[in-house]
Amino acid sequence: MIPFGGSPLDRASEKRTDSNWIEAKRREPSALVLPLWRLQPFILGSEKSEPPIELGLVRAGIVDSLIEAGALCIFLGLDGDRAVFAIDVPESGDPATSGPLAGLGYFRDARAAGSMVSIEHSAIIAQAKAMIDWHQRHGFCPRCGAPTKMMDAGYRRLCGKCNAEHFPRVDPVVIMLATHGEACLVGRGKQFPPGMFSALAGFVEPGETIEEAVRRELMEEASVKVGEVTYYATQPWPFPSSLMIGCFAKAESRDAKADENELAEVRWLERSAARELIEGKQVDGVRVPPPIAIAHHLIKTWALGGK
């Protein structure tokens, strides 16, 4: 399974509008809360601990003082009968060093944390981070500019002036591995470190199918014309809130040229080289993304004979 997907939680969406039920579940002794500070999830234990590490799901009572002080609290779902929440810790100083969380753990960048916890817990990180990030960006109504308030346990915001409703958004992104015979196409973004290559990707535009987006992006970024496009898998990507739609695409030739506005370079990788790269080796100075990224799984699946 690909990280950031595969949540163990029942989202219980039918309960979100029942504020009495939500509050009662939060106050149950078994309820758990994942604190986030500056969009970084809480991790239990010492920073010196080796992976796998334990996600910082703490008893709700431990952070009651933070919630009562105004910390944004979002219902994530049910683990059996136990409710799980996320809170946005507002302190300017590191709350892992003072207050109710002091001595219990530390905060870590969501991308790093997602690669160190279990797959199931990485999915909880993805949901919590994306939701809190959305709330931080939507405090004011995009229609009239008035303040909005949180509703439905975090899954709706309501404008107090024009009554416009706003819901969490997910941005679809195609990420595709073009192939031609025994080679696949990878590119290095200008922001990537030297030697880091990945599958090409881009946002799906309004009025566009997944297949059309794949073909357009490959042509725009690498001047590669493709025919057949096949679906592989999806991955929630909470940076800030995308859904990565993994695809394979059959290129008509190996003619390729990087769009210098998008990429530093593109190159074709032979299947034998791709197999070495997904094992963590460098081939001619080339590296590929680690297993936390769906690009790794696209390359791995193709390198091992899939698609």
PAZAPA-4460 file (N, C-alpha, C; in steps of 0.05 Angstrom, whole numbers, plus 32768, in hexadecimal, padded with zeros to 4 digits):
% residues 307
    n_x    n_y    n_z   ca_x   ca_y   ca_z    c_x    c_y    c_z   seq   type   mol
   8011   7FE8   8000   8000   8000   8000   8012   8019   8000     1      M     A
   8008   802E   7FF3   8017   8047   7FF0   8012   8059   8008     2      I     A
   8026   8065   8014   8023   8076   802B   800E   808D   8027     3      P     A
   8002   8096   803D   7FEE   80AA   803E   7FD2   80A0   8036     4      F     A
   7FD0   8087   802D   7FB6   807B   8028   7FB2   8063   803B     5      G     A
   7F99   8058   803A   7F94   8041   804A   7F8D   8047   8067     6      G     A
   7F7D   805C   806C   7F76   8064   8087   7F66   804E   8095     7      S     A
   7F6C   8049   80AF   7F5C   8035   80BE   7F43   8041   80C9     8      P     A
   7F3E   805A   80C5   7F27   8068   80D3   7F0E   8066   80C2     9      L     A
   7EF8   8063   80D1   7EDD   8067   80C6   7ED7   8085   80C9    10      D     A
   7ED4   8093   80B3   7ED1   80B0   80B5   7EB6   80B8   80C0    11      R     A
   7EA3   80A6   80C2   7E89   80AB   80CF   7E7E   80C6   80C7    12      A     A
   7E7C   80CC   80AD   7E74   80E6   80A4   7E57   80ED   80AC    13      S     A
   7E47   80D8   80B0   7E2B   80DE   80B8   7E29   80E9   80D3    14      E     A
   7E3F   80E8   80E3   7E3E   80F3   80FF   7E49   810F   8101    15      K     A
   7E54   811A   80EC   7E63   8133   80EE   7E51   814A   80F5    16      R     A
   7E38   8149   80ED   7E26   8160   80F2   7E1B   815F   810F    17      T     A
   7E1F   8149   811D   7E15   8146   8139   7E2A   8150   814C    18      D     A
   7E2A   8169   8153   7E3E   8175   8164   7E3E   8169   8180    19      S     A
   7E27   8161   818A   7E26   8155   81A4   7E34   813A   81A4    20      N     A
   7E2F   812A   818F   7E3D   8110   818D   7E5B   8114   818A    21      W     A
   7E63   8127   8179   7E80   812C   8176   7E8D   8133   8190    22      I     A
   7E81   8145   819F   7E8C   814E   81B9   7E8D   8138   81CD    23      E     A
   7E78   8127   81CD   7E77   8111   81E0   7E8D   80FC   81DA    24      A     A
   7E91   80F7   81C0   7EA6   80E4   81B8   7EC2   80EF   81BF    25      K     A
   7EC5   810A   81BC   7EDF   8115   81C3   7EE5   8113   81E0    26      R     A
   7ED1   8114   81F1   7ED5   8113   820E   7ED6   80F7   8219    27      R     A
   7ED2   80E3   8208   7ED5   80C7   8212   7EF2   80C2   8219    28      E     A
   7EF7   80B3   822F   7F13   80AD   8237   7F24   80A0   8221    29      P     A
   7F17   8091   820F   7F26   8083   81FB   7F2D   8094   81E2    30      S     A
   7F21   80AC   81E0   7F25   80BC   81C8   7F43   80C4   81C5    31      A     A
   7F4C   80C5   81AB   7F67   80CC   81A5   7F68   80E6   8194    32      L     A
   7F7E   80F4   8198   7F82   810D   8189   7F9F   810E   817E    33      V     A
   7FA0   8116   8164   7FBB   811A   8158   7FC0   8138   8157    34      L     A
   7FD2   8143   8167   7FD9   815F   8166   7FEB   8165   814D    35      P     A
   7FE6   817B   8141   7FF8   8186   812C   7FFF   81A2   8133    36      L     A
   8018   81A9   812F   8022   81C4   8134   8031   81CD   811B    37      W     A
   8028   81E3   8110   8033   81ED   80F7   8031   81D7   80E1    38      R     A
   801B   81C8   80E2   8015   81B2   80CF   8028   819A   80D2    39      L     A
   8037   8199   80E8   8048   8182   80EE   803A   8170   8102    40      Q     A
   8037   8156   80FB   802A   8144   810E   803C   813D   8125    41      P     A
   802F   8136   813B   803D   812F   8154   8045   8112   8153    42      F     A
   805D   810C   815C   8069   80F1   815D   8070   80EB   817A    43      I     A
   8069   80D3   8182   806E   80CB   819E   808B   80C1   81A1    44      L     A
   8096   80C6   81B8   80B1   80BB   81BF   80C7   80CF   81B9    45      G     A
   80DF   80C4   81B7   80F7   80D4   81B3   80FD   80D8   8196    46      S     A
   8109   80F0   818F   8111   80F5   8173   8128   80E2   816B    47      E     A
   8134   80D5   817E   814A   80C3   8177   8140   80A7   8171    48      K     A
   8126   80A2   8174   811C   8087   816F   811E   8080   8151    49      S     A
   8123   8067   814C   8125   805D   8131   8109   8055   8126    50      E     A
   8104   8059   810C   80EA   8050   8101   80E7   8032   8104    51      P     A
   80CE   8028   8105   80B5   8037   8104   80B0   8046   811E    52      P     A
   80A5   805E   811C   809F   806E   8133   8081   806F   8137    53      I     A
   8078   8079   814E   805C   8078   8155   8050   8094   8151    54      E     A
   803A   8095   8142   802C   80AE   813E   8021   80B8   8159    55      L     A
   8022   80D3   815C   801B   80DF   8176   7FFD   80E1   817B    56      G     A
   7FEF   80CB   817B   7FD3   80CA   8183   7FD2   80C9   81A1    57      L     A
   7FC9   80DF   81AE   7FC9   80E1   81CB   7FAC   80E1   81D5    58      V     A
   7FA8   80DA   81EE   7F8E   80DA   81FA   7F83   80F7   81F8    59      R     A
   7F69   80F9   81F2   7F5D   8113   81EE   7F60   8124   8207    60      A     A
   7F5E   8118   821E   7F5F   8127   8237   7F79   8136   823B    61      G     A
   7F8F   812C   822E   7FA9   8139   8231   7FA9   8155   8224    62      I     A
   7F99   8158   820F   7F9A   8171   8200   7F80   8181   8204    63      V     A
   7F70   817A   8218   7F57   818A   821D   7F5D   81A7   8220    64      D     A
   7F72   81AE   822E   7F78   81CA   8233   7F7E   81D9   8219    65      S     A
   7F8A   81CB   8205   7F90   81D8   81EC   7F76   81DD   81DC    66      L     A
   7F64   81C9   81DD   7F4A   81CB   81CF   7F39   81E1   81DB    67      I     A
   7F39   81E2   81F6   7F29   81F6   8204   7F35   8212   81FF    68      E     A
   7F4F   8213   81F9   7F5B   822D   81F3   7F57   8236   81D6    69      A     A
   7F49   8226   81C7   7F43   822E   81AC   7F50   821F   8195    70      G     A
   7F5F   8209   819C   7F6C   81F9   8186   7F57   81ED   8174    71      A     A
   7F5A   81F0   815A   7F48   81E4   8147   7F48   81C6   814A    72      L     A
   7F30   81BA   814D   7F2E   819D   8152   7F1C   8191   813C    73      C     A
   7F27   817D   812E   7F19   8171   8117   7F15   8153   811C    74      I     A
   7EFD   814A   8117   7EF7   812D   811A   7F02   811F   8101    75      F     A
   7F13   810B   8106   7F1E   80FB   80F0   7F0F   80E2   80EA    76      L     A
   7F04   80D5   80FF   7EF5   80BD   80FB   7EF5   80AB   8113    77      G     A
   7EEC   8092   8110   7EEA   807F   8125   7EFD   8068   8120    78      L     A
   7F0B   8060   8135   7F1B   8047   8135   7F0C   8034   8147    79      D     A
   7EFB   8023   813B   7EE8   8014   814A   7ED3   8027   8156    80      G     A
   7ED1   8028   8170   7EBF   803B   817D   7ECD   8053   8187    81      D     A
   7EE7   8054   8184   7EF8   806A   818F   7EFB   8080   817A    82      R     A
   7EF5   8098   8183   7EF6   80AF   8171   7F13   80BA   816F    83      A     A
   7F1B   80C3   8157   7F35   80CE   8153   7F32   80EA   8147    84      V     A
   7F41   80FD   8153   7F3F   8119   814B   7F5B   8123   8144    85      F     A
   7F5C   813B   8138   7F75   8149   8133   7F71   8165   813E    86      A     A
   7F86   8171   814A   7F84   818D   8152   7F9C   819C   8147    87      I     A
   7F97   81B6   8142   7FAB   81C8   8139   7FB5   81D8   8151    88      D     A
   7FCD   81D1   815B   7FD7   81DE   8173   7FE1   81FA   816C    89      V     A
   7FD7   820F   8178   7FDD   822A   816F   7FF5   8237   817B    90      P     A
   8003   822A   818E   8019   8237   819B   802F   8240   8188    91      E     A
   803B   8257   818D   8051   8261   817C   806B   8252   8183    92      S     A
   806F   824B   819C   8085   823A   81A4   807F   821D   81A1    93      G     A
   8094   820D   81A0   8091   81F0   819D   8081   81E4   81B4    94      D     A
   8068   81DA   81AF   8058   81CF   81C4   8061   81B4   81CF    95      P     A
   8075   81A8   81C2   8081   818F   81CC   8093   8194   81E3    96      A     A
   809A   81AE   81E8   80AD   81B4   81FD   80A0   81C1   8216    97      T     A
   8086   81C8   8213   8078   81D3   822A   805A   81CE   8226    98      S     A
   804B   81CF   823C   802F   81C9   823B   8029   81AB   823D    99      G     A
   8010   81A3   8236   8008   8187   823A   8016   8172   822A   100      P     A
   8024   817A   8214   8032   8166   8203   804F   8164   820A   101      L     A
   8059   8175   821C   8076   8175   8223   807F   8159   822D   102      A     A
   8094   8150   8222   80A0   8136   822A   8094   811E   821D   103      G     A
   807F   8121   820D   8071   810A   8202   807C   8103   81E6   104      L     A
   8087   8116   81D8   8091   8111   81BD   809A   812B   81B0   105      G     A
   8097   812C   8195   80A1   8143   8186   8091   8145   816C   106      Y     A
   8093   815C   815F   8085   8161   8146   8099   815D   812F   107      F     A
   808E   8153   8119   809F   814C   8102   8090   8153   80E8   108      R     A
   809F   815D   80D4   8094   8163   80BA   8083   814B   80B0   109      D     A
   806C   8150   80A5   8059   813B   809D   8065   8128   8089   110      A     A
   8075   8132   8077   8081   8120   8063   8094   810C   8070   111      R     A
   80A5   8117   8082   80B8   8105   8090   80A9   80F2   80A2   112      A     A
   8095   80FC   80B1   8086   80EB   80C3   8077   80D5   80B4   113      A     A
   806C   80DC   809D   805D   80C8   808D   806E   80B1   8084   114      G     A
   8088   80B6   8081   809A   80A0   8078   80A4   808F   808F   115      S     A
   809E   8098   80A8   80A9   8089   80BF   8094   807A   80CF   116      M     A
   807A   8082   80CC   8065   8074   80DB   8059   805E   80C9   117      V     A
   8047   804F   80D4   8039   803A   80C5   8029   8046   80AE   118      S     A
   8022   8036   809A   8012   803F   8084   7FF8   804B   808E   119      I     A
   7FEB   803D   80A1   7FD1   8046   80AB   7FD3   8061   80B9   120      E     A
   7FE9   8064   80C8   7FEC   807E   80D6   7FF4   8094   80C3   121      H     A
   8002   808D   80AD   8008   80A2   809A   7FEF   80AD   808D   122      S     A
   7FDA   809B   808A   7FC1   80A4   807F   7FB3   80B8   8092   123      A     A
   7FB5   80B3   80AC   7FAA   80C5   80C0   7FB8   80E0   80BE   124      I     A
   7FD2   80E0   80BB   7FE2   80F9   80B7   7FD7   8108   809F   125      I     A
   7FD3   80FA   8089   7FCA   8107   8070   7FAF   8115   8074   126      A     A
   7F9D   8107   8081   7F82   8113   8086   7F84   812B   8098   127      Q     A
   7F92   8128   80AE   7F94   813D   80C2   7FA2   8156   80B7   128      A     A
   7FB8   8152   80A9   7FC7   8169   809F   7FB7   8178   8089   129      K     A
   7FAC   8169   8077   7F9C   8175   8061   7F85   8185   806C   130      A     A
   7F77   817A   8080   7F60   8187   808B   7F68   81A1   809A   131      M     A
   7F7C   819F   80AA   7F84   81B7   80B9   7F8F   81CC   80A6   132      I     A
   7F9E   81C4   8092   7FA8   81D7   807F   7F91   81E5   8071   133      D     A
   7F7C   81D7   806A   7F65   81E3   805D   7F58   81F8   806F   134      W     A
   7F55   81F1   8088   7F49   8205   809B   7F5A   821E   809D   135      H     A
   7F74   821A   809E   7F85   8231   80A0   7F83   8244   8088   136      Q     A
   7F7C   8239   8071   7F7B   8248   8058   7F5F   8254   8053   137      R     A
   7F4B   824B   8063   7F2F   8253   805C   7F21   8260   8074   138      H     A
   7F2F   8271   8082   7F23   827F   8098   7F10   8295   808F   139      G     A
   7F12   829D   8075   7F02   82B2   806A   7EF4   82A8   8051   140      F     A
   7EDC   82B1   804D   7ECC   82A9   8036   7ED7   82B3   801C   141      C     A
   7EDC   82A1   8009   7EE6   82AB   7FEF   7ED1   82B9   7FDE   142      P     A
   7EB8   82B8   7FE7   7EA3   82C6   7FD8   7EA0   82E3   7FE1   143      R     A
   7EA0   82E7   7FFC   7E9B   8302   8006   7EB1   830D   8019   144      C     A
   7EC3   82FC   8021   7ED9   8304   8032   7ED4   8304   8050   145      G     A
   7EBC   82FD   8058   7EB5   82FD   8074   7EC1   82E4   8082   146      A     A
   7EC4   82E5   809C   7ECE   82CD   80AA   7EBC   82B5   80A7   147      P     A
   7EC7   829D   80A7   7EB8   8285   80A6   7EBC   8276   80C1   148      T     A
   7EAA   8264   80C7   7EAD   8254   80DF   7EAB   8236   80D9   149      K     A
   7EB8   8227   80E9   7EB9   820A   80E5   7E9F   81FD   80EC   150      M     A
   7E96   81EA   80DB   7E7E   81DB   80E0   7E83   81BD   80DB   151      M     A
   7E70   81AD   80E3   7E71   8190   80DD   7E8B   8183   80E5   152      D     A
   7E94   8189   80FD   7EAC   817C   8108   7EC5   8181   80F7   153      A     A
   7EC4   8196   80E6   7EDB   819D   80D7   7ED9   819A   80B9   154      G     A
   7EC2   8190   80AF   7EBF   8189   8093   7EAE   819D   8083   155      Y     A
   7EA9   81B4   808F   7E9B   81CA   8081   7EA2   81E4   808F   156      R     A
   7EA4   81F9   8080   7EA6   8214   808C   7E8F   8225   8081   157      R     A
   7E83   8235   8092   7E6C   8245   808B   7E72   8262   808E   158      L     A
   7E6B   8272   807A   7E6F   828F   807B   7E59   829B   808C   159      C     A
   7E61   82AB   809F   7E4E   82B8   80B1   7E3F   82CF   80A5   160      G     A
   7E48   82D8   808D   7E3B   82EF   8080   7E29   82E6   8069   161      K     A
   7E34   82D7   8056   7E24   82D0   803E   7E1A   82B3   803E   162      C     A
   7E21   82A5   8054   7E18   8289   8058   7E23   8276   8043   163      N     A
   7E38   827D   8035   7E44   826B   8022   7E52   8254   8031   164      A     A
   7E4F   823C   8027   7E5B   8224   8033   7E75   821D   8024   165      E     A
   7E89   8215   8033   7EA3   820E   8027   7EAB   81F3   8032   166      H     A
   7EB5   81E1   8020   7EBB   81C6   8027   7ED9   81C0   8020   167      F     A
   7EE5   81AE   802F   7F01   81A7   8029   7F04   819E   800C   168      P     A
   7F1A   81A7   8000   7F1E   81A1   7FE4   7F36   818E   7FE1   169      R     A
   7F35   817E   7FCB   7F4B   816D   7FC4   7F52   8173   7FA7   170      V     A
   7F6C   8177   7FA1   7F75   817E   7F86   7F7F   8165   7F78   171      D     A
   7F73   815D   7F62   7F7C   8146   7F53   7F96   814C   7F43   172      P     A
   7FA9   813A   7F46   7FC3   813D   7F38   7FC9   8122   7F2A   173      V     A
   7FCF   8123   7F10   7FD8   810B   7F03   7FF6   8109   7F06   174      V     A
   7FFF   80F1   7F0B   801C   80EB   7F0C   801F   80D2   7EFB   175      I     A
   8030   80D4   7EE7   8030   80BF   7ED3   804C   80B7   7ECB   176      M     A
   804F   809D   7EC6   8068   8092   7EBC   8064   808B   7E9F   177      L     A
   8070   809A   7E8D   8070   8093   7E71   8084   807D   7E6B   178      A     A
   807C   806A   7E5B   808E   8054   7E54   8090   8050   7E36   179      T     A
   80A6   8046   7E2D   80AA   803F   7E11   80BC   8026   7E10   180      H     A
   80B0   800F   7E0A   80C0   7FF7   7E0A   80CB   7FF1   7E26   181      G     A
   80E6   7FEF   7E28   80F3   7FE9   7E41   80FE   8001   7E4F   182      E     A
   80F2   8018   7E4B   80FB   8031   7E58   80E3   8041   7E62   183      A     A
   80E8   8050   7E78   80D4   8062   7E82   80DF   807E   7E84   184      C     A
   80CD   8092   7E83   80D5   80AE   7E83   80D4   80BA   7E9F   185      L     A
   80E9   80C6   7EA8   80E9   80D4   7EC2   80F4   80F0   7EBD   186      V     A
   80ED   8102   7ED0   80F6   811E   7ECD   8100   8128   7EE8   187      G     A
   8111   813C   7EE6   811B   814A   7EFE   8111   8166   7EFF   188      R     A
   8100   816C   7F13   80F7   8187   7F17   810D   819A   7F1F   189      G     A
   8109   81B3   7F19   811E   81C7   7F20   8122   81C9   7F3E   190      K     A
   810D   81C2   7F4D   8110   81C4   7F6A   811C   81AA   7F76   191      Q     A
   811F   8195   7F66   812A   817C   7F70   8148   817E   7F75   192      F     A
   8152   816F   7F88   816F   816E   7F8C   817C   8160   7F74   193      P     A
   8196   8165   7F70   81A4   8159   7F59   81A1   813B   7F59   194      P     A
   819A   812F   7F42   8198   8112   7F40   817D   8107   7F46   195      G     A
   816B   8117   7F52   8150   810C   7F59   813D   810E   7F41   196      M     A
   8134   80F7   7F38   8121   80F6   7F22   8107   80E9   7F2B   197      F     A
   80F1   80F0   7F1E   80D7   80E5   7F26   80C5   80E3   7F0E   198      S     A
   80AE   80D6   7F12   8099   80D6   7EFE   808F   80F3   7EFA   199      A     A
   8085   80F9   7EE3   807B   8114   7EDD   805F   8117   7EE9   200      L     A
   8057   812F   7EF0   803D   8134   7EFD   8032   814F   7EF6   201      A     A
   8018   8152   7EFA   800C   816D   7EF6   7FEF   816C   7EFE   202      G     A
   7FE3   8184   7F04   7FC8   8186   7F0C   7FB5   8180   7EF5   203      F     A
   7F9F   8173   7EFC   7F89   8170   7EE8   7F7A   818A   7EE6   204      V     A
   7F75   8193   7ECE   7F68   81AD   7EC9   7F4A   81A9   7EC6   205      E     A
   7F3A   81BE   7ECB   7F1D   81BD   7EC8   7F15   81B3   7EAC   206      P     A
   7F01   81A1   7EAB   7EF8   8197   7E92   7F0A   8183   7E84   207      G     A
   7F1C   8176   7E94   7F30   8164   7E89   7F2E   8149   7E96   208      E     A
   7F30   8134   7E86   7F30   8119   7E92   7F4D   8112   7E9C   209      T     A
   7F4F   80FD   7EAB   7F69   80F4   7EB4   7F7B   80EE   7E9D   210      I     A
   7F71   80E0   7E89   7F81   80D8   7E72   7F8A   80F1   7E63   211      E     A
   7F78   8104   7E60   7F80   811D   7E51   7F95   812C   7E60   212      E     A
   7F93   812C   7E7B   7FA7   813A   7E8B   7FC2   812D   7E89   213      A     A
   7FC3   8112   7E89   7FDC   8104   7E85   7FE9   810B   7E6B   214      V     A
   7FD9   810A   7E55   7FE4   810F   7E3B   7FEE   812C   7E39   215      R     A
   7FDE   813F   7E43   7FE6   815B   7E42   7FFF   8161   7E51   216      R     A
   8001   8156   7E6A   8018   815C   7E7B   8032   8150   7E6E   217      E     A
   8030   8138   7E64   8048   812C   7E58   8051   813C   7E3F   218      L     A
   803E   8146   7E30   8045   8156   7E19   8050   8171   7E21   219      M     A
   8044   817E   7E35   804D   8198   7E3E   8068   8197   7E4B   220      E     A
   806C   8183   7E5C   8085   8182   7E6C   809C   8174   7E5E   221      E     A
   8096   8161   7E4C   80AC   8152   7E40   80AA   814E   7E22   222      A     A
   8095   815A   7E15   8091   8157   7DF8   808E   813A   7DF0   223      S     A
   8082   812A   7E02   807E   810E   7DFD   8061   8109   7DF6   224      V     A
   805C   80FD   7DDF   8040   80F6   7DD7   803B   80D9   7DDF   225      K     A
   8024   80D5   7DED   801D   80BA   7DF7   8002   80B2   7DEC   226      V     A
   7FFE   8098   7DEC   7FE4   808D   7DE3   7FD5   8082   7DFB   227      G     A
   7FD7   8068   7E00   7FC8   805B   7E15   7FD0   8066   7E31   228      E     A
   7FBC   806C   7E41   7FC1   8074   7E5D   7FB2   8061   7E6F   229      V     A
   7FBF   8056   7E83   7FB2   8043   7E95   7FB6   804C   7EB2   230      T     A
   7FA1   8047   7EC2   7FA1   804F   7EDE   7FB1   803B   7EEE   231      Y     A
   7FBF   8045   7F02   7FCF   8034   7F15   7FC3   8035   7F31   232      Y     A
   7FC5   804C   7F3E   7FBB   804E   7F5A   7FBB   806C   7F61   233      A     A
   7FAE   8072   7F78   7FAE   808E   7F81   7FBC   8090   7F9C   234      T     A
   7FC4   80A8   7FA3   7FD0   80AE   7FBD   7FC8   80C9   7FC7   235      Q     A
   7FBC   80CA   7FDF   7FB8   80E5   7FEB   7FD3   80F1   7FF1   236      P     A
   7FD5   810A   7FEA   7FEF   8118   7FED   7FEA   8133   7FFB   237      W     A
   7FED   8135   8015   7FE4   814C   8024   7FF7   8164   8024   238      P     A
   7FFF   816C   800C   8012   8182   800A   800A   8196   7FF4   239      F     A
   7FF3   81A5   7FF8   7FE3   81A4   8010   7FCD   8190   8010   240      P     A
   7FC0   818B   7FF9   7FA9   8179   7FF9   7FA4   816F   7FDD   241      S     A
   7FB5   815D   7FD3   7FB2   8153   7FB8   7FAB   8135   7FB8   242      S     A
   7F9F   812C   7FA2   7F9C   810F   7F9E   7FAD   8109   7F85   243      L     A
   7FC2   80F9   7F8A   7FD4   80F2   7F74   7FC8   80DA   7F66   244      M     A
   7FC3   80DD   7F4C   7FB7   80C8   7F3B   7FCC   80BC   7F2A   245      I     A
   7FD5   80A4   7F32   7FEC   8097   7F24   7FE3   8089   7F0B   246      G     A
   7FF2   808E   7EF5   7FEB   8081   7EDC   8005   8079   7ECD   247      C     A
   8001   8066   7EBB   8016   805F   7EA7   800D   8069   7E8C   248      F     A
   8020   8071   7E7C   8019   807B   7E61   802D   8070   7E4D   249      A     A
   8022   8066   7E36   8033   805B   7E21   803C   8071   7E0E   250      K     A
   8056   8076   7E0E   8061   808B   7DFC   8063   8080   7DE0   251      A     A
   805F   8092   7DCC   8062   808A   7DB0   807F   8089   7DA6   252      E     A
   8091   8097   7DB5   80AD   8096   7DAE   80BD   809F   7DC6   253      S     A
   80D7   809F   7DC4   80E8   80A8   7DDA   80F2   80C5   7DD6   254      R     A
   80E6   80D3   7DC3   80ED   80EF   7DC0   80E2   80FE   7DD8   255      D     A
   80F4   810C   7DE5   80EB   811B   7DFD   80FD   8134   7E00   256      A     A
   80F0   8149   7E09   80FF   8162   7E0E   80F2   8170   7E26   257      K     A
   8101   8176   7E3B   80F6   8182   7E53   80ED   819F   7E4E   258      A     A
   80D5   81A6   7E58   80CC   81C1   7E59   80DC   81CF   7E6F   259      D     A
   80ED   81E2   7E67   80FF   81EE   7E7A   80F1   81FF   7E8F   260      E     A
   80D8   8205   7E8B   80C8   8213   7EA0   80BF   8200   7EB6   261      N     A
   80BE   81E6   7EAF   80B3   81D2   7EC2   80C9   81C0   7ECD   262      E     A
   80DB   81B8   7EBC   80EF   81A3   7EC3   810B   81AB   7EBC   263      L     A
   811E   81A0   7ECC   813A   81A5   7EC6   8143   8192   7EAF   264      A     A
   8139   8179   7EB0   8140   8166   7E9B   812D   814E   7E9C   265      E     A
   812C   813F   7E86   811E   8126   7E85   8131   8111   7E7A   266      V     A
   812C   80F8   7E81   813C   80E2   7E75   812C   80C8   7E76   267      R     A
   8134   80B6   7E64   8128   809C   7E63   813A   8089   7E73   268      W     A
   812D   8078   7E84   813B   8065   7E94   8134   8049   7E8A   269      L     A
   8149   8039   7E86   8144   801D   7E7F   8139   800E   7E97   270      E     A
   812A   7FF9   7E92   811D   7FEA   7EA8   8132   7FDF   7EBC   271      R     A
   8148   7FD6   7EB2   815D   7FCB   7EC4   8167   7FE0   7ED7   272      S     A
   816A   7FF9   7ECD   8173   800F   7EDE   815E   8016   7EF2   273      A     A
   8144   8016   7EE9   812E   801C   7EFB   812D   8008   7F12   274      A     A
   8132   7FEF   7F0D   8132   7FDB   7F22   8147   7FE1   7F37   275      R     A
   815E   7FE9   7F2F   8173   7FF1   7F42   816C   8009   7F52   276      E     A
   815F   801D   7F45   8158   8035   7F52   8143   8031   7F68   277      L     A
   8130   8020   7F63   811B   801C   7F78   8126   800C   7F8F   278      I     A
   813D   8000   7F8C   814B   7FF3   7FA2   815C   8007   7FB2   279      E     A
   815B   8020   7FAA   816A   8034   7FB9   8186   803A   7FAE   280      G     A
   818D   802F   7F98   81A7   8033   7F8D   81A7   804B   7F7A   281      K     A
   81BE   8057   7F76   81C1   806C   7F62   81CC   8060   7F48   282      Q     A
   81C0   8069   7F32   81C9   8060   7F18   81D0   8079   7F08   283      V     A
   81E9   807C   7F01   81F3   8093   7EF2   81EA   80AD   7F00   284      D     A
   81EC   80AD   7F1B   81E5   80C5   7F2A   81C8   80CA   7F2D   285      G     A
   81B7   80B8   7F24   819A   80BB   7F25   818E   80AE   7F3E   286      V     A
   817B   80BC   7F4B   816B   80B0   7F61   814E   80B4   7F5B   287      R     A
   813D   80A4   7F67   8120   80A7   7F64   8113   80AB   7F80   288      V     A
   80FB   80B5   7F81   80EE   80BA   7F9B   80EC   80A2   7FAD   289      P     A
   80EB   80A6   7FC7   80E9   8090   7FDA   80CC   8085   7FDA   290      P     A
   80C8   806F   7FE9   80AE   8061   7FE8   8096   8071   7FF2   291      P     A
   809B   8088   8000   8084   8098   8009   8075   80A5   7FF1   292      I     A
   8082   80A7   7FDA   8076   80B4   7FC3   806B   809F   7FAF   293      A     A
   8054   80A5   7FA3   8048   8093   7F8F   805A   8090   7F77   294      I     A
   806B   80A4   7F71   807E   80A2   7F5B   8090   8089   7F5E   295      A     A
   8099   8084   7F77   80A9   806D   7F7C   809B   8053   7F74   296      H     A
   8081   8052   7F7B   8072   803A   7F76   806B   8036   7F58   297      H     A
   8067   804C   7F4A   8064   804A   7F2D   807D   803F   7F20   298      L     A
   8094   804A   7F28   80AE   8040   7F1C   80B3   8023   7F24   299      I     A
   80AD   801D   7F3D   80B2   8002   7F47   80A0   7FEE   7F39   300      K     A
   8087   7FF4   7F36   8074   7FE1   7F29   807D   7FDC   7F0C   301      T     A
   8084   7FF1   7EFE   808D   7FEE   7EE2   80A8   7FDF   7EE1   302      W     A
   80BA   7FE6   7EF3   80D5   7FD9   7EF3   80D3   7FBB   7EF7   303      A     A
   80C0   7FB3   7F07   80BD   7F97   7F0E   80AB   7F88   7EFA   304      L     A
   80A3   7F96   7EE4   8095   7F88   7ECF   8078   7F8F   7ECC   305      G     A
   806D   7FA0   7EDE   8051   7FA8   7EDC   804D   7FBD   7EC6   306      G     A
   8034   7FBE   7EBB   802C   7FD2   7EA7   8040   7FD3   7E90   307      K     A
***
